């Protein structure tokens, strides 16, 4: 749920994009708009297709869609240490780091005494 451009509460459709090559899916982006921000929730490109422009095309298309829905900013989260090249893709698309944080995890089942 969110608010539309008229300020009324209601269901706001998400942004679902699918990239294909030779009729086969090769990448997808799922996002949504909240207030004046477009959020890229998930972006994935099949490993053999990475570096071919699929991710960049999905991002550009999402930016246009977000703009059409009156978003003024686009935001996404990324694991800065991933090895897929995602951070370089985002920088080439014009995104910049605005915040960093640590995520802590603990395996349960062997709790200290």
C-alpha positions in Angstrom: 0.0 0.0 0.0 1.1 3.5 -0.6 -0.1 6.9 -1.7 -0.8 7.8 -5.3 0.1 11.1 -6.9 -3.3 12.4 -5.7 -2.4 11.6 -2.1 -5.0 8.9 -1.8 -4.1 5.6 -0.2 -4.3 2.5 -2.4 -2.5 -0.4 -4.1 0.5 0.9 -6.0 1.6 -1.5 -8.7 5.2 -2.5 -8.6 7.8 -2.4 -11.4 8.4 -5.8 -12.9 10.8 -5.9 -15.9 12.0 -8.9 -17.8 14.8 -8.9 -20.3 14.9 -11.7 -23.0 17.3 -12.8 -25.7 16.2 -15.2 -28.4 12.9 -15.5 -26.6 14.5 -16.7 -23.3 14.6 -14.8 -20.0 18.1 -13.4 -19.3 17.5 -10.8 -16.6 14.8 -9.3 -14.4 14.3 -6.3 -12.2 11.6 -5.9 -9.5 11.1 -2.5 -7.9 8.5 -0.2 -6.4 7.8 3.5 -5.8 7.3 4.8 -2.3 6.7 8.5 -1.9 9.2 10.3 -4.2 11.6 7.3 -4.4 11.9 4.5 -6.8 13.3 1.4 -5.2 15.2 -1.3 -7.1 14.3 -4.3 -4.9 16.0 -7.0 -7.0 18.1 -7.0 -10.1 19.5 -10.2 -11.6 21.1 -11.2 -14.8 22.1 -14.7 -15.8 25.8 -15.2 -15.4 26.5 -15.9 -19.1 24.8 -12.6 -20.0 26.5 -10.4 -17.5 28.6 -7.6 -19.1 26.4 -7.5 -22.2 24.3 -4.5 -21.2 21.3 -6.4 -19.9 21.5 -5.0 -16.3 22.2 -1.4 -17.6 19.1 -1.6 -19.9 16.9 -2.9 -17.1 18.1 0.0 -14.8 17.5 2.6 -17.5 14.1 1.3 -18.2 13.3 1.3 -14.4 14.5 4.9 -14.1 12.1 5.9 -16.9 9.3 4.0 -15.2 10.1 5.6 -11.8 10.1 9.0 -13.4 6.8 8.4 -15.0 5.4 7.6 -11.5 6.8 10.9 -10.2 9.8 9.5 -8.3 12.6 12.0 -7.9 15.3 9.6 -6.6 16.1 5.9 -7.1 17.6 3.8 -4.3 18.9 0.2 -4.1 20.9 -1.8 -1.6 23.9 -4.0 -2.6 26.5 -6.2 -1.0 29.5 -4.1 -1.8 31.7 -7.2 -1.7 29.8 -9.3 -4.2 31.8 -10.6 -7.1 29.2 -10.1 -9.9 30.3 -6.6 -10.9 27.1 -5.1 -9.6 28.7 -2.1 -7.9 30.5 -1.1 -11.0 27.2 -1.4 -13.0 25.4 0.9 -10.5 28.2 3.4 -10.6 28.1 3.5 -14.5 24.3 4.0 -14.3 24.9 7.1 -12.2 24.2 5.8 -8.7 26.4 6.8 -5.8 26.9 5.5 -2.3 25.0 7.5 0.3 25.1 5.2 3.2 27.1 2.1 4.4 26.4 -0.3 7.2 27.5 -3.6 8.7 25.2 -6.6 8.9 25.9 -9.0 11.7 25.0 -12.7 11.7 25.3 -15.6 14.1 24.8 -19.3 13.5 22.3 -20.6 16.0 22.6 -24.1 17.5 26.0 -23.5 19.2 25.2 -20.8 21.7 28.0 -19.8 24.1 27.6 -20.6 27.8 
